[in-house]
Amino acid sequence: MWYSDKPLLQEALAADIASVMGLLPAPRDAMGFLAGFCDTLGREWHTIDRLRLDKYYMFLRTMLKTAFGFCTTEDLAQEAASVFDKYIINSVTCPDSIAVYIAEHMYTIHSETPNENMILGFLTSFSTLLSSTRKRDLSRVLQCNLFQPIVKVQVIGFFEGLLTHMKQLAVQQDILTRNRKVLYRLIQQIPLTEKEEEEKKCEETNGSEEVEMAEEEEQNGVAEDVTEPGEVTETEDVTESAESEKLDEEVAEEEEDSEEEVAEEEAEKEEQEDVATIRLTGDVPCR
């Protein structure tokens, strides 16, 4: 590839080298070949002059597209994504420019060669890079060119594993605050699965029912406390009857007291008349 000139010859050579993955007898050998390519590319990238960069970017794109088409099963897709994660995306020795190039062309490659398992593995790797990077420009590129386009058009139908991984990254203690905010923002943008949507709807339904019950109880309590004019409640009726009985008892007591007073006054008058008679006549009257 180093000595290959002319774009058509370079593209043909890149396709021939990438097709070796399908010619190897075992899938594990193909993953070993892919790991050797990624390791060599990341290690030797610093030695490539600027005139040959476009050629090797094209070579990387061809290998990535071939890997998408070769790794049709879930196990192979996860293994291939872990190879790119180890030697390029989250590698200490590999420059960020390769990871940025992959992120910028991931959506296009997936559109040409759909592979949900592969792109889910790449998103998991890039979310790890997003949580650990200290470069604002790299974080911005990953958000704008990778996560937002893929999440916006929902090119993959399941995000459950990615959501779990991003939540685990966001709660780590050594993560930068701005990276944690970025992860939580992306988590909110990722659509929920059908199961999670059903659980959310059930929670919202239960919450609305509880609110309605509380409002009904509150309205019933207000209705019991407030009565219309002229309406007599049971409590008021009992209270009025008790007060009327008490008044009747007091009136009866007053009548008895007045009768006793009248009887006493009559007895005193009779005694006074008797005393007067005795003084005048000296006789005791018979009653």
C-alpha positions as CSV (number, residue, x, y, z in Angstrom):
1,M,0.0,0.0,0.0
2,W,2.9,2.4,0.7
3,Y,4.1,2.3,-2.9
4,S,0.7,2.1,-4.5
5,D,-0.1,5.1,-6.7
6,K,-3.3,6.3,-8.4
7,P,-6.7,6.1,-6.6
8,L,-8.2,3.2,-8.6
9,L,-5.2,1.0,-8.0
10,Q,-5.1,1.9,-4.3
11,E,-8.8,1.1,-3.9
12,A,-8.4,-2.2,-5.7
13,L,-5.4,-3.1,-3.5
14,A,-7.3,-2.2,-0.3
15,A,-10.3,-4.3,-1.4
16,D,-7.9,-7.3,-2.1
17,I,-6.2,-7.0,1.3
18,A,-9.6,-6.7,3.1
19,S,-11.0,-9.7,1.3
20,V,-8.4,-11.9,3.0
21,M,-10.7,-12.0,6.0
22,G,-13.2,-14.1,4.1
23,L,-10.6,-16.5,2.7
24,L,-9.2,-17.6,6.1
25,P,-10.5,-21.0,7.3
26,A,-11.7,-20.0,10.7
27,P,-13.5,-16.9,12.0
28,R,-11.0,-16.6,14.8
29,D,-8.2,-16.4,12.2
30,A,-10.1,-13.5,10.5
31,M,-10.3,-11.7,13.9
32,G,-6.5,-12.2,14.3
33,F,-5.9,-10.7,10.9
34,L,-8.2,-7.7,11.8
35,A,-6.3,-7.3,15.1
36,G,-3.0,-7.3,13.3
37,F,-4.2,-4.6,10.8
38,C,-5.5,-2.4,13.6
39,D,-2.4,-2.8,15.7
40,T,0.0,-2.0,12.8
41,L,-2.1,0.9,11.7
42,G,-2.2,2.5,15.1
43,R,1.5,1.9,15.8
44,E,2.8,3.1,12.5
45,W,0.4,6.0,11.9
46,H,2.8,8.6,13.2
47,T,5.3,7.6,10.4
48,I,2.8,8.3,7.6
49,D,3.5,11.6,5.8
50,R,0.7,13.9,4.9
51,L,0.7,13.0,1.2
52,R,-0.2,9.4,2.0
53,L,-2.8,10.1,4.7
54,D,-5.8,10.0,2.4
55,K,-4.7,6.7,1.0
56,Y,-4.6,5.1,4.4
57,Y,-7.9,6.7,5.5
58,M,-9.4,5.0,2.4
59,F,-7.7,1.7,3.5
60,L,-9.2,2.0,7.0
61,R,-12.6,2.7,5.6
62,T,-12.4,-0.4,3.3
63,M,-11.4,-2.7,6.1
64,L,-14.1,-1.3,8.4
65,K,-16.8,-1.9,5.7
66,T,-15.5,-5.4,5.1
67,A,-15.6,-6.2,8.8
68,F,-19.2,-5.0,8.9
69,G,-20.1,-7.4,6.1
70,F,-18.1,-10.3,7.5
71,C,-19.2,-10.2,11.1
72,T,-22.8,-11.2,10.6
73,T,-23.2,-13.1,13.9
74,E,-23.5,-11.4,17.3
75,D,-20.3,-13.1,18.7
76,L,-18.1,-12.1,15.7
77,A,-19.6,-8.5,15.8
78,Q,-18.7,-8.1,19.4
79,E,-15.2,-9.5,18.9
80,A,-14.5,-7.2,16.0
81,A,-15.8,-4.2,17.9
82,S,-13.6,-5.1,20.8
83,V,-10.6,-5.4,18.4
84,F,-11.2,-1.8,17.2
85,D,-11.7,-0.7,20.8
86,K,-8.5,-2.2,22.0
87,Y,-6.1,-1.1,19.2
88,I,-7.6,2.1,17.9
89,I,-10.5,3.7,19.8
90,N,-9.4,3.5,23.4
91,S,-5.7,2.8,22.7
92,V,-3.1,4.9,24.5
93,T,-0.6,4.8,21.6
94,C,-3.1,5.3,18.7
95,P,-3.8,8.9,17.7
96,D,-7.3,10.3,18.1
97,S,-7.5,11.2,14.4
98,I,-8.2,7.5,13.5
99,A,-11.0,7.3,16.1
100,V,-12.5,10.6,14.9
101,Y,-12.4,9.3,11.2
102,I,-14.3,6.1,12.2
103,A,-16.8,8.1,14.2
104,E,-17.5,10.5,11.3
105,H,-18.0,7.7,8.8
106,M,-19.8,5.2,11.0
107,Y,-23.3,6.2,10.0
108,T,-22.4,6.1,6.3
109,I,-20.8,2.6,6.6
110,H,-23.8,1.3,8.5
111,S,-26.1,2.6,5.9
112,E,-24.2,0.8,3.1
113,T,-23.6,-2.4,5.1
114,P,-26.2,-2.6,8.0
115,N,-24.9,-4.5,11.1
116,E,-26.7,-3.5,14.3
117,N,-24.5,-5.7,16.6
118,M,-21.3,-4.1,15.2
119,I,-22.5,-0.5,15.5
120,L,-23.8,-1.1,19.0
121,G,-20.3,-2.4,20.0
122,F,-18.7,0.7,18.4
123,L,-21.1,3.0,20.3
124,T,-20.2,1.3,23.5
125,S,-16.5,1.8,22.8
126,F,-17.0,5.4,21.9
127,S,-19.1,6.1,25.0
128,T,-16.1,4.9,27.0
129,L,-13.9,7.3,25.1
130,L,-16.4,10.0,25.6
131,S,-16.3,9.5,29.4
132,S,-12.5,9.5,29.6
133,T,-11.4,12.2,27.2
134,R,-10.1,15.6,28.4
135,K,-10.4,17.1,24.9
136,R,-13.4,19.3,24.4
137,D,-13.1,19.1,20.6
138,L,-13.0,15.3,20.6
139,S,-16.1,15.2,22.8
140,R,-17.9,17.6,20.5
141,V,-17.1,15.6,17.4
142,L,-18.3,12.4,18.9
143,Q,-21.6,13.9,20.0
144,C,-22.3,15.7,16.7
145,N,-21.0,13.3,14.2
146,L,-21.7,9.9,15.8
147,F,-24.2,9.7,18.6
148,Q,-26.7,12.4,17.6
149,P,-27.2,11.2,13.9
150,I,-27.5,7.6,14.9
151,V,-29.9,8.2,17.8
152,K,-31.9,10.7,15.8
153,V,-32.7,8.4,13.0
154,Q,-32.8,5.3,15.3
155,V,-30.7,3.2,12.9
156,I,-30.6,0.4,15.5
157,G,-33.6,-1.0,17.3
158,F,-32.2,-1.7,20.7
159,F,-30.2,0.5,23.1
160,E,-30.7,-1.4,26.3
161,G,-27.0,-2.6,26.6
162,L,-25.7,0.8,25.6
163,L,-27.9,2.6,28.1
164,T,-26.7,0.3,30.9
165,H,-23.0,0.9,29.9
166,M,-23.4,4.6,29.7
167,K,-25.1,4.8,33.1
168,Q,-22.3,2.8,34.7
169,L,-19.8,5.2,33.2
170,A,-21.7,8.3,34.4
171,V,-21.7,7.2,38.0
172,Q,-17.9,6.7,38.2
173,Q,-16.2,8.9,40.7
174,D,-13.1,9.7,38.6
175,I,-15.1,11.0,35.6
176,L,-15.0,14.7,34.7
177,T,-18.1,16.7,35.5
178,R,-18.6,17.9,31.9
179,N,-18.2,14.3,30.6
180,R,-20.8,13.1,33.1
181,K,-23.2,15.8,31.9
182,V,-22.7,14.8,28.3
183,L,-23.4,11.1,29.0
184,Y,-26.6,12.0,30.9
185,R,-27.7,14.2,28.0
186,L,-27.2,11.4,25.5
187,I,-29.0,9.0,27.8
188,Q,-32.1,11.2,27.7
189,Q,-31.9,11.4,23.9
190,I,-31.7,7.7,23.4
191,P,-35.2,6.2,22.7
192,L,-36.5,3.6,25.2
193,T,-37.1,0.0,24.3
194,E,-40.7,-1.3,24.1
195,K,-40.4,-2.9,27.5
196,E,-39.1,0.3,29.1
197,E,-41.8,2.3,27.4
198,E,-44.5,-0.1,28.8
199,E,-43.0,0.2,32.3
200,K,-42.9,4.0,32.0
201,K,-46.5,4.1,30.8
202,C,-47.6,1.9,33.7
203,E,-45.8,4.2,36.2
204,E,-47.4,7.3,34.6
205,T,-50.9,5.5,34.7
206,N,-50.5,4.5,38.3
207,G,-49.3,8.0,39.2
208,S,-52.3,9.6,37.5
209,E,-54.7,7.3,39.2
210,E,-53.2,8.1,42.6
211,V,-53.5,11.8,41.9
212,E,-57.1,11.4,40.8
213,M,-57.9,9.4,44.0
214,A,-56.3,12.1,46.1
215,E,-58.3,14.8,44.4
216,E,-61.5,12.9,44.8
217,E,-60.8,12.4,48.5
218,E,-60.0,16.0,48.9
219,Q,-63.2,17.1,47.1
220,N,-65.2,14.7,49.3
221,G,-63.7,16.2,52.4
222,V,-64.5,19.7,51.3
223,A,-68.1,18.7,50.5
224,E,-68.5,17.2,53.9
225,D,-67.2,20.3,55.6
226,V,-69.3,22.8,53.6
227,T,-73.1,22.6,53.7
228,E,-75.7,24.6,51.8
229,P,-77.8,27.3,53.6
230,G,-80.8,25.8,55.3
231,E,-79.3,22.2,55.2
232,V,-79.1,20.6,58.6
233,T,-76.5,17.9,59.2
234,E,-76.9,14.9,61.5
235,T,-74.4,16.4,64.0
236,E,-76.3,19.7,64.1
237,D,-79.6,17.9,64.6
238,V,-78.3,15.9,67.6
239,T,-76.8,19.0,69.1
240,E,-80.1,21.0,68.7
241,S,-82.2,18.2,70.3
242,A,-79.8,18.0,73.2
243,E,-80.0,21.7,73.8
244,S,-83.8,21.7,73.6
245,E,-83.9,18.9,76.2
246,K,-81.6,20.9,78.4
247,L,-83.8,24.0,78.1
248,D,-86.9,22.0,79.0
249,E,-85.2,20.6,82.1
250,E,-84.2,24.1,83.1
251,V,-87.7,25.4,82.6
252,A,-89.2,22.6,84.7
253,E,-86.7,23.2,87.5
254,E,-87.6,26.9,87.4
255,E,-91.3,26.1,87.7
256,E,-90.7,23.8,90.6
257,D,-88.7,26.4,92.3
258,S,-91.4,29.0,91.8
259,E,-94.1,26.7,93.2
260,E,-92.0,26.0,96.3
261,E,-91.4,29.7,96.8
262,V,-95.2,30.4,96.5
263,A,-95.9,27.6,99.1
264,E,-93.3,29.0,101.4
265,E,-94.8,32.5,101.1
266,E,-98.3,31.2,101.9
267,A,-97.0,29.3,104.9
268,E,-95.3,32.5,106.2
269,K,-98.4,34.5,105.8
270,E,-100.5,32.0,107.7
271,E,-97.9,31.9,110.5
272,Q,-98.0,35.7,110.7
273,E,-101.8,35.7,110.9
274,D,-101.7,33.1,113.7
275,V,-99.3,35.2,115.7
276,A,-101.4,38.3,115.3
277,T,-104.5,36.4,116.4
278,I,-102.8,35.1,119.5
279,R,-101.7,38.6,120.4
280,L,-105.2,40.0,120.1
281,T,-107.3,37.3,121.6
282,G,-104.9,35.0,123.4
283,D,-106.5,32.0,121.7
284,V,-104.6,29.6,119.5
285,P,-106.4,29.2,116.1
286,C,-107.2,25.7,115.0
287,R,-106.2,24.7,111.5
